[in-house]
Amino acid sequence: MTVSAQRLLLVADFNASNLQALFANDASAGVTPVGTSFGSVFQSLLAPPPADAAFVWTRPEAVSPGFAALLGNERVPVATILAEVDAFVEAIDGARATVPLMLVSSWTLPWYQRGLGMLDLKSEQGLARTLLAMNGRLADRLADRKDVYLLDASRWARAAGPRGDSPASWYAAKLPYTPDALKLAVADVKAALRGIKGGARKLVVVDLDDTLWGGIVGDAGWENLALGGHDPKGEAHQDFQRALKALSRRGIVLAIASKNDEAVAMEAIRSHPEMVLREGDFAAWRINWSDKASNIVEIAEELNLGLQHTVFLDDNPMERGRVRETLPDVLVPEWPTDPRGYVAALQALDCFDAPAITDEDRARGAMYVAERERQAVRLSVQSVEEWLAALGLVVRAEPVRPATLTRATQLLNKTNQMNLTGRRLTETALSEWVAAPENALWTVTVSDRFGDAGLTGLIGVTVLQSQASIVDFVLSCRVFGRQVEEAMVHVAASHARAKGAEVLRATLVPTAKNKPTLEFLRDRSGFASDGAEEYRWDCRMNYPLPSHVTLEVSETAE
């Protein structure tokens, strides 16, 4: 989606000047904060100034008069308080007409507020119990709102602890939170904005010795590594592997860069009974005595993932320093000296935050493993044609539907190389475009005998009388070079012809990264060139479908 967040509206029921200063003084945030008058939350949401995004941070008593009364030990029906939460959500909905992205904080109580003490979670009038219900209602109501995200403020409170709330600051400046809490909130907002703009990290390259396991495998042998068992450090290394495995289930790709003998290291991965991560969990590896920075570059190129999407984890500070200095786009976090801190260090990273997690994301690691097997077959055959014929390629195109809209939006906004125009849309805007009668948008999934690559392409077409235009032509780099591109054009040309169009046009909008699209249109598409990046196909002719592709086209969304 295209939310540059150049203007970030800050809506708070407290003095947000310090919060505004933290954003303004942080060039990496990429935002210009715009403040509103504190104490005017509903007024600010009802008539917000134009902005790219808003961060709404409120205290529960400022949003709900019923909760404020509850703080004074008055009896208030929970239903009354939840109705006030609903009114708050309606105000957020109203602001979305002017502000396309809304980041909303959950509600917390200061650490010293004990409410009813031992009864606070038991009694219906308990503050903690009521706050749980309020946050649950808020989460439920916002869950189906596109481009609205609820941030967990309780984590800021836990991390800041007693240093997070400041009664003195409230009386002095109407600021209830200390700089510690404000900085944690700013970090989460930055992570959310970064993820929404496609900046989430997708690849973790990890070291082996004293990182993935304890000990030097080349010296100790795999049987004597500290991994699992009843040893505290061995348990910590095993739990670190479990944490990496959990991360891979979110769609983060794992790879190895280790200075080791490959045969020795791979034997440990395959043979050690306490290994959680096995060979099939890693999309790529470079296990040799070469420079790790060079190996990371090779891994990123092999997986077609940019260095700006890469994280490197290593226990050795010299290796970290080398990679950090040589590859500034790679995130190299400082790492604990004690492996018992590895899991916490990994789970605290905010670089993986993304606005959605799709089935394709979850299967990404397996897709890369399947691609490695594909390439092994390619090396064993005599020609590209023989390799393509051996794949058993199936391309399925179907109109975008609610279940695939999120993934389609994600693909549209993150794909750069095979992208006709670089058009970026929010999920709502894409849905509205599809609803126009002259427009059609297909999602494209690709599979072969090695596995399912999932939803990897989009083809959008507009037909106006005798003229048809390809508006979106997007394909993941994972399936380049298998003539999926030609199958997609076949779908577009067939649709245009069925609608009575005489010509199908494609207008390339050059970007810094879509040269592969130009090369396809110019050299392989069969389109005639009208010059100035204009290409056309005569719809009186059938567009040929590659012989090795089995194409399945659904005319209606299932």
C-alpha positions as CSV (number, residue, x, y, z in Angstrom):
1,M,0.0,0.0,0.0
2,T,1.1,3.5,-0.5
3,V,1.2,5.2,2.8
4,S,4.4,7.3,2.8
5,A,3.5,8.7,6.3
6,Q,5.2,11.9,5.5
7,R,2.7,13.6,7.8
8,L,1.9,11.8,11.0
9,L,-1.0,13.1,13.0
10,L,-0.6,12.7,16.8
11,V,-3.9,12.5,18.6
12,A,-3.7,12.2,22.4
13,D,-5.6,13.2,25.5
14,F,-2.4,14.4,27.1
15,N,0.4,16.8,26.2
16,A,2.1,15.1,23.2
17,S,4.8,17.8,22.7
18,N,7.6,15.4,23.9
19,L,6.2,12.7,21.7
20,Q,6.2,15.0,18.8
21,A,9.8,16.0,19.4
22,L,11.0,12.4,19.5
23,F,9.5,11.9,16.0
24,A,10.8,15.2,14.7
25,N,14.3,14.6,15.9
26,D,14.6,11.1,14.5
27,A,15.4,11.3,10.8
28,S,15.1,7.5,10.5
29,A,11.4,7.7,11.3
30,G,10.7,9.4,7.9
31,V,7.8,11.4,9.3
32,T,6.8,15.0,9.9
33,P,4.7,14.9,13.2
34,V,1.6,17.1,13.4
35,G,0.3,17.7,16.8
36,T,-3.3,18.3,18.0
37,S,-4.6,20.0,21.1
38,F,-4.5,17.6,24.0
39,G,-7.8,16.8,25.6
40,S,-9.6,17.1,22.2
41,V,-9.5,13.5,21.0
42,F,-13.0,13.3,19.7
43,Q,-12.8,16.7,18.1
44,S,-9.5,15.9,16.4
45,L,-10.9,12.6,15.1
46,L,-14.1,14.2,13.8
47,A,-12.3,16.9,11.8
48,P,-8.6,15.8,11.4
49,P,-6.2,17.8,9.3
50,P,-5.0,16.0,6.2
51,A,-2.2,13.5,7.1
52,D,-0.8,10.3,5.7
53,A,-1.2,8.5,9.0
54,A,-2.3,9.0,12.6
55,F,-1.2,7.7,15.9
56,V,-4.0,7.8,18.5
57,W,-2.8,7.4,22.1
58,T,-5.4,7.8,24.8
59,R,-6.0,6.9,28.5
60,P,-9.2,4.8,29.1
61,E,-10.7,7.4,31.4
62,A,-10.4,10.1,28.7
63,V,-12.3,8.0,26.2
64,S,-14.9,6.5,28.6
65,P,-16.7,8.7,31.2
66,G,-18.0,5.5,32.6
67,F,-14.5,4.2,33.3
68,A,-13.5,7.6,34.8
69,A,-16.5,7.1,37.2
70,L,-15.3,3.6,37.9
71,L,-11.9,5.0,39.0
72,G,-13.9,6.8,41.7
73,N,-15.5,3.6,42.8
74,E,-18.9,4.5,41.4
75,R,-20.9,1.6,40.1
76,V,-21.1,1.6,36.3
77,P,-22.6,-1.1,34.1
78,V,-19.9,-2.7,31.9
79,A,-22.3,-2.4,29.0
80,T,-22.3,1.4,29.4
81,I,-18.5,1.5,29.2
82,L,-18.4,-0.8,26.2
83,A,-20.9,1.4,24.4
84,E,-18.4,4.3,24.9
85,V,-15.7,2.1,23.4
86,D,-18.0,1.7,20.4
87,A,-18.4,5.5,20.1
88,F,-14.6,5.8,20.1
89,V,-14.4,3.3,17.2
90,E,-17.0,5.3,15.3
91,A,-14.8,8.4,15.7
92,I,-11.8,6.5,14.4
93,D,-13.9,5.4,11.4
94,G,-14.9,9.0,10.7
95,A,-11.2,10.1,10.7
96,R,-10.3,7.5,8.1
97,A,-12.0,9.6,5.3
98,T,-9.1,12.1,5.8
99,V,-6.4,9.9,7.2
100,P,-5.9,6.6,5.4
101,L,-3.8,4.8,8.1
102,M,-4.7,4.7,11.8
103,L,-2.4,3.4,14.5
104,V,-4.3,3.1,17.8
105,S,-2.8,2.3,21.2
106,S,-4.5,-0.1,23.6
107,W,-5.3,1.1,27.1
108,T,-3.3,0.6,30.2
109,L,-3.4,1.6,33.9
110,P,-0.3,3.0,35.7
111,W,1.6,0.3,37.6
112,Y,0.7,1.8,41.0
113,Q,-3.1,1.6,40.3
114,R,-4.2,-1.5,42.3
115,G,-7.9,-1.0,41.8
116,L,-9.8,-3.4,44.1
117,G,-6.6,-5.3,44.9
118,M,-7.3,-9.1,45.1
119,L,-10.9,-8.4,43.7
120,D,-9.8,-6.4,40.7
121,L,-10.0,-9.3,38.3
122,K,-12.8,-11.0,40.1
123,S,-15.4,-8.2,40.5
124,E,-17.3,-6.9,37.5
125,Q,-16.4,-3.4,38.9
126,G,-12.7,-4.2,39.0
127,L,-10.5,-1.8,37.0
128,A,-8.3,-4.5,35.6
129,R,-11.3,-6.7,34.6
130,T,-13.1,-3.8,33.0
131,L,-9.9,-2.7,31.1
132,L,-9.5,-6.2,29.7
133,A,-13.1,-6.0,28.4
134,M,-12.5,-2.6,26.9
135,N,-9.3,-3.7,25.1
136,G,-11.0,-6.8,23.9
137,R,-13.9,-4.8,22.6
138,L,-11.6,-2.4,20.9
139,A,-9.5,-5.2,19.3
140,D,-12.7,-7.0,18.1
141,R,-14.2,-3.8,16.6
142,L,-10.9,-2.8,14.8
143,A,-10.0,-6.2,13.6
144,D,-11.9,-6.0,10.3
145,R,-11.0,-2.3,9.6
146,K,-8.5,-2.1,6.8
147,D,-5.5,0.1,7.5
148,V,-6.3,0.4,11.2
149,Y,-3.9,-1.3,13.6
150,L,-4.1,-1.7,17.4
151,L,-0.7,-1.4,19.1
152,D,-0.1,-3.1,22.4
153,A,0.7,-0.4,24.8
154,S,0.9,-2.9,27.7
155,R,4.3,-3.9,26.3
156,W,5.6,-0.4,26.7
157,A,4.3,-0.4,30.2
158,R,6.0,-3.7,31.0
159,A,9.3,-2.7,29.4
160,A,9.4,0.7,31.1
161,G,8.1,-0.6,34.5
162,P,7.9,1.9,37.3
163,R,9.9,4.3,35.1
164,G,7.1,4.5,32.6
165,D,4.4,6.5,34.6
166,S,5.1,9.8,36.2
167,P,2.5,11.5,38.4
168,A,4.9,14.4,38.9
169,S,5.1,15.0,35.1
170,W,1.3,14.8,34.9
171,Y,0.9,17.6,37.4
172,A,3.7,19.7,35.9
173,A,3.0,19.3,32.2
174,K,0.0,17.1,31.7
175,L,2.2,14.3,30.5
176,P,1.5,11.0,32.3
177,Y,4.4,9.1,30.8
178,T,8.2,9.3,31.1
179,P,10.7,9.5,28.2
180,D,11.3,5.7,28.6
181,A,7.6,4.9,27.7
182,L,7.5,7.5,25.0
183,K,10.6,6.1,23.3
184,L,9.1,2.6,23.3
185,A,5.9,3.9,21.8
186,V,7.8,5.8,19.1
187,A,9.8,2.6,18.2
188,D,6.6,0.6,17.8
189,V,5.0,3.3,15.6
190,K,8.2,3.4,13.5
191,A,8.2,-0.4,13.1
192,A,4.6,-0.3,12.0
193,L,5.1,2.4,9.4
194,R,8.2,0.7,8.1
195,G,6.3,-2.6,7.8
196,I,3.4,-1.0,6.0
197,K,5.8,0.5,3.5
198,G,7.3,-2.9,2.7
199,G,10.4,-2.5,4.9
200,A,10.0,-5.6,7.0
201,R,13.0,-7.9,7.1
202,K,12.5,-11.3,5.4
203,L,15.7,-13.1,5.7
204,V,17.7,-14.2,8.8
205,V,21.3,-15.4,8.1
206,V,22.6,-17.1,11.2
207,D,26.0,-18.4,12.3
208,L,26.5,-21.9,13.6
209,D,29.3,-22.3,16.2
210,D,28.3,-20.8,19.6
211,T,25.2,-19.3,17.9
212,L,22.9,-22.0,16.7
213,W,24.6,-24.5,19.0
214,G,27.2,-24.3,21.7
215,G,30.8,-25.2,20.9
216,I,33.0,-25.5,17.8
217,V,31.8,-28.4,15.8
218,G,35.1,-28.8,14.0
219,D,36.9,-29.3,17.3
220,A,34.4,-31.0,19.5
221,G,32.5,-33.1,17.0
222,W,28.7,-32.9,16.7
223,E,28.2,-35.5,19.5
224,N,29.8,-33.1,22.0
225,L,28.0,-29.9,21.1
226,A,26.1,-28.0,23.8
227,L,22.5,-28.4,22.5
228,G,19.5,-29.5,24.5
229,G,19.9,-32.0,27.3
230,H,20.0,-30.8,30.9
231,D,22.7,-28.2,30.4
232,P,21.4,-24.6,30.8
233,K,23.3,-23.3,27.8
234,G,22.4,-26.4,25.8
235,E,18.8,-25.8,26.5
236,A,19.2,-22.1,25.7
237,H,20.6,-22.9,22.2
238,Q,17.8,-25.4,21.6
239,D,15.2,-22.8,22.6
240,F,16.9,-20.3,20.3
241,Q,16.4,-22.8,17.4
242,R,12.7,-23.1,18.4
243,A,12.4,-19.3,18.3
244,L,13.9,-19.2,14.8
245,K,11.6,-22.0,13.8
246,A,8.6,-20.0,15.1
247,L,9.9,-17.0,13.1
248,S,10.0,-19.1,9.9
249,R,6.4,-20.0,10.4
250,R,5.6,-16.2,10.0
251,G,7.3,-16.3,6.6
252,I,10.9,-15.3,7.6
253,V,13.4,-17.2,5.5
254,L,16.4,-18.8,7.3
255,A,19.9,-19.2,6.0
256,I,23.4,-20.1,7.3
257,A,26.7,-18.2,7.0
258,S,29.4,-20.1,8.9
259,K,33.2,-20.5,8.8
260,N,33.3,-24.3,9.0
261,D,33.9,-27.4,6.9
262,E,30.6,-27.9,5.2
263,A,30.5,-31.7,5.4
264,V,31.2,-31.5,9.2
265,A,28.6,-28.8,9.8
266,M,25.9,-30.5,7.7
267,E,26.5,-33.8,9.5
268,A,25.7,-32.1,12.8
269,I,22.5,-30.6,11.3
270,R,21.4,-33.9,10.0
271,S,22.6,-36.2,12.9
272,H,22.4,-34.4,16.2
273,P,19.2,-35.7,17.9
274,E,18.6,-32.4,19.7
275,M,18.6,-30.2,16.6
276,V,15.3,-28.4,16.1
277,L,16.3,-26.9,12.7
278,R,17.2,-29.4,10.0
279,E,18.5,-29.1,6.5
280,G,15.0,-28.5,5.1
281,D,14.5,-25.4,7.3
282,F,17.3,-23.5,5.6
283,A,16.7,-21.9,2.2
284,A,20.4,-21.5,1.5
285,W,23.8,-21.8,3.2
286,R,27.4,-20.8,2.7
287,I,29.5,-22.9,5.0
288,N,33.1,-22.3,4.1
289,W,36.2,-20.3,5.1
290,S,35.3,-17.2,3.0
291,D,34.4,-13.7,4.2
292,K,31.0,-13.8,5.8
293,A,30.0,-10.5,4.2
294,S,30.6,-11.9,0.7
295,N,28.7,-15.1,1.7
296,I,25.7,-13.0,2.8
297,V,25.7,-11.1,-0.5
298,E,25.7,-14.5,-2.4
299,I,22.9,-15.8,-0.2
300,A,20.7,-12.7,-0.8
301,E,21.4,-12.9,-4.5
302,E,20.6,-16.6,-4.7
303,L,17.2,-16.0,-2.9
304,N,16.6,-12.8,-4.8
305,L,16.1,-10.9,-1.5
306,G,17.6,-7.5,-1.0
307,L,20.2,-6.8,1.6
308,Q,17.8,-4.3,3.1
309,H,15.6,-7.2,4.0
310,T,18.4,-9.2,5.6
311,V,19.3,-9.7,9.3
312,F,22.6,-11.3,10.4
313,L,23.0,-13.0,13.8
314,D,26.4,-14.0,15.1
315,D,27.9,-14.4,18.5
316,N,31.3,-13.0,17.3
317,P,31.6,-9.2,17.6
318,M,34.3,-9.1,15.0
319,E,32.1,-10.8,12.4
320,R,29.2,-8.5,13.3
321,G,31.4,-5.5,12.9
322,R,32.8,-6.7,9.6
323,V,29.3,-7.2,8.1
324,R,27.9,-4.0,9.7
325,E,30.7,-2.0,8.1
326,T,30.8,-3.7,4.7
327,L,27.0,-4.2,4.2
328,P,25.3,-1.2,5.9
329,D,21.9,-2.3,4.5
330,V,22.0,-5.5,6.5
331,L,20.6,-5.3,10.0
332,V,23.3,-6.6,12.5
333,P,21.9,-6.4,16.0
334,E,24.2,-6.5,19.0
335,W,24.1,-10.0,20.5
336,P,24.2,-11.2,24.1
337,T,27.4,-12.9,25.2
338,D,25.3,-15.4,27.2
339,P,23.2,-17.8,25.0
340,R,20.5,-17.7,27.7
341,G,19.7,-14.2,26.3
342,Y,19.4,-15.3,22.7
343,V,15.7,-15.9,22.6
344,A,14.8,-12.6,24.3
345,A,17.2,-10.8,21.9
346,L,15.5,-12.4,18.9
347,Q,11.9,-11.8,20.1
348,A,12.6,-8.2,20.9
349,L,13.5,-7.3,17.3
350,D,10.9,-5.1,15.7
351,C,12.3,-5.4,12.1
352,F,9.9,-8.3,11.2
353,D,6.7,-6.3,11.8
354,A,4.3,-6.6,8.8
355,P,0.7,-5.4,8.2
356,A,-0.4,-9.0,7.3
357,I,0.7,-12.6,7.3
358,T,-0.7,-14.7,4.5
359,D,-0.6,-18.4,3.8
360,E,2.0,-17.7,1.2
361,D,4.2,-15.9,3.8
362,R,3.9,-18.9,6.1
363,A,5.0,-21.2,3.3
364,R,7.9,-19.1,2.1
365,G,10.6,-21.2,3.6
366,A,9.3,-24.4,2.1
367,M,9.0,-22.6,-1.3
368,Y,12.7,-21.7,-1.3
369,V,13.7,-25.3,-0.4
370,A,11.6,-26.5,-3.3
371,E,13.3,-24.0,-5.5
372,R,16.7,-25.4,-4.5
373,E,15.4,-28.9,-5.6
374,R,14.2,-27.3,-8.9
375,Q,17.6,-25.9,-9.7
376,A,19.2,-29.2,-8.9
377,V,17.1,-30.8,-11.6
378,R,18.0,-28.0,-14.0
379,L,21.6,-28.8,-13.6
380,S,20.9,-32.4,-14.5
381,V,19.2,-31.8,-17.8
382,Q,20.6,-30.8,-21.2
383,S,18.5,-27.7,-22.0
384,V,16.1,-25.1,-20.5
385,E,13.3,-26.6,-22.6
386,E,13.9,-30.0,-21.2
387,W,13.9,-28.6,-17.6
388,L,10.7,-26.7,-18.2
389,A,9.0,-29.8,-19.6
390,A,10.1,-31.7,-16.6
391,L,8.6,-29.3,-14.1
392,G,4.9,-30.1,-14.7
393,L,4.0,-26.4,-14.4
394,V,0.4,-25.4,-13.5
395,V,-0.7,-21.8,-13.6
396,R,-4.1,-21.0,-12.2
397,A,-5.7,-17.6,-12.7
398,E,-8.9,-16.5,-10.8
399,P,-10.6,-13.2,-10.1
400,V,-9.4,-11.6,-6.9
401,R,-11.8,-12.4,-4.0
402,P,-12.0,-11.4,-0.4
403,A,-9.8,-14.2,0.8
404,T,-7.0,-13.2,-1.6
405,L,-7.4,-9.4,-1.5
406,T,-4.8,-8.9,1.3
407,R,-2.2,-11.0,-0.4
408,A,-2.9,-9.4,-3.8
409,T,-2.4,-5.9,-2.2
410,Q,0.8,-7.1,-0.6
411,L,2.1,-8.4,-3.8
412,L,1.2,-5.3,-5.7
413,N,3.0,-3.0,-3.3
414,K,6.1,-5.1,-2.7
415,T,7.0,-6.4,-6.1
416,N,9.4,-4.2,-8.0
417,Q,11.2,-6.1,-10.8
418,M,8.3,-7.6,-12.8
419,N,5.9,-4.7,-12.3
420,L,4.5,-2.8,-15.3
421,T,3.8,0.5,-13.6
422,G,4.9,0.3,-10.0
423,R,1.3,1.3,-9.0
424,R,0.7,1.2,-5.2
425,L,-2.8,1.0,-3.7
426,T,-4.3,0.4,-0.3
427,E,-6.4,-2.7,0.1
428,T,-9.5,-0.6,0.1
429,A,-8.5,1.3,-3.1
430,L,-7.7,-1.9,-4.9
431,S,-11.1,-3.4,-4.0
432,E,-12.8,-0.3,-5.3
433,W,-10.8,-0.5,-8.6
434,V,-11.8,-4.1,-9.1
435,A,-15.5,-3.2,-8.5
436,A,-15.6,-1.0,-11.6
437,P,-17.3,-2.9,-14.4
438,E,-14.6,-2.2,-17.0
439,N,-11.9,-3.6,-14.8
440,A,-10.8,-7.2,-14.1
441,L,-8.1,-8.4,-11.9
442,W,-6.8,-12.0,-11.6
443,T,-4.6,-13.5,-9.0
444,V,-2.1,-16.0,-10.4
445,T,-0.9,-19.1,-8.5
446,V,1.9,-21.3,-9.7
447,S,2.7,-24.9,-8.8
448,D,4.8,-27.8,-10.1
449,R,5.9,-31.2,-9.1
450,F,8.2,-29.8,-6.4
451,G,5.6,-27.7,-4.6
452,D,3.2,-24.8,-4.6
453,A,4.7,-21.3,-5.0
454,G,1.4,-19.8,-3.9
455,L,-0.1,-16.5,-5.1
456,T,2.8,-15.1,-7.1
457,G,1.2,-12.9,-9.8
458,L,-1.4,-10.3,-10.6
459,I,-2.9,-9.3,-14.0
460,G,-5.2,-6.4,-14.2
461,V,-7.0,-5.3,-17.4
462,T,-9.3,-2.4,-18.3
463,V,-11.5,-2.7,-21.4
464,L,-13.2,0.4,-22.8
465,Q,-15.0,-0.3,-26.1
466,S,-12.4,-1.6,-28.6
467,Q,-9.4,-0.8,-26.5
468,A,-8.0,-2.9,-23.7
469,S,-5.1,-2.0,-21.4
470,I,-3.0,-4.0,-19.0
471,V,-3.0,-1.9,-15.9
472,D,-1.2,-4.2,-13.5
473,F,1.3,-6.9,-14.6
474,V,3.0,-8.2,-11.4
475,L,5.0,-11.3,-10.9
476,S,7.1,-12.5,-8.0
477,C,10.8,-13.1,-8.8
478,R,10.4,-16.6,-7.4
479,V,8.9,-17.8,-10.7
480,F,10.8,-15.8,-13.2
481,G,12.1,-17.6,-16.3
482,R,9.4,-20.3,-16.5
483,Q,7.2,-18.5,-19.0
484,V,4.6,-17.8,-16.4
485,E,4.7,-14.2,-17.9
486,E,3.5,-15.5,-21.2
487,A,0.7,-17.5,-19.6
488,M,-0.5,-14.3,-17.8
489,V,-0.5,-12.3,-21.0
490,H,-2.5,-15.2,-22.6
491,V,-5.2,-14.6,-19.8
492,A,-5.2,-10.9,-20.5
493,A,-5.4,-11.2,-24.2
494,S,-8.2,-13.8,-24.1
495,H,-10.2,-11.6,-21.8
496,A,-9.7,-8.6,-24.0
497,R,-10.8,-10.5,-27.1
498,A,-13.8,-12.0,-25.3
499,K,-14.9,-8.4,-24.4
500,G,-14.7,-7.3,-28.0
501,A,-11.4,-5.4,-27.8
502,E,-9.3,-5.1,-31.0
503,V,-6.1,-4.1,-29.3
504,L,-4.5,-4.9,-26.0
505,R,-2.0,-2.3,-24.9
506,A,0.7,-2.3,-22.2
507,T,2.4,1.0,-21.2
508,L,5.5,0.5,-19.2
509,V,6.3,3.1,-16.5
510,P,10.0,2.8,-16.0
511,T,11.2,2.5,-12.4
512,A,14.6,2.0,-10.8
513,K,14.0,-1.7,-10.6
514,N,11.6,-2.9,-13.3
515,K,14.1,-3.5,-16.1
516,P,13.0,-7.2,-16.2
517,T,9.5,-6.0,-17.2
518,L,11.0,-4.0,-20.1
519,E,13.1,-6.9,-21.2
520,F,10.1,-9.2,-21.2
521,L,7.9,-6.8,-23.2
522,R,10.7,-5.9,-25.6
523,D,12.3,-9.3,-26.2
524,R,9.9,-12.1,-25.3
525,S,6.3,-10.9,-25.1
526,G,5.6,-10.8,-28.9
527,F,4.0,-7.4,-28.5
528,A,4.7,-4.8,-31.2
529,S,6.3,-1.6,-29.9
530,D,4.7,1.8,-30.6
531,G,7.7,3.5,-29.1
532,A,8.0,5.5,-25.8
533,E,7.4,2.3,-23.7
534,E,4.1,1.6,-25.5
535,Y,3.5,-2.0,-26.5
536,R,0.4,-3.6,-28.2
537,W,-1.1,-7.0,-29.2
538,D,-3.6,-7.4,-32.0
539,C,-6.5,-9.2,-30.4
540,R,-7.6,-10.7,-33.7
541,M,-4.8,-13.2,-33.1
542,N,-4.8,-15.7,-30.3
543,Y,-1.9,-15.1,-27.9
544,P,0.1,-18.4,-27.7
545,L,0.2,-20.4,-24.5
546,P,3.6,-22.0,-23.7
547,S,3.3,-25.7,-24.4
548,H,4.8,-26.8,-21.1
549,V,2.2,-24.8,-19.1
550,T,-1.1,-26.2,-17.9
551,L,-3.4,-23.2,-17.5
552,E,-6.5,-23.2,-15.4
553,V,-8.7,-20.0,-15.6
554,S,-11.7,-19.3,-13.4
555,E,-14.0,-16.7,-14.8
556,T,-15.7,-16.1,-11.4
557,A,-14.3,-15.8,-7.9
558,E,-14.8,-19.0,-6.0
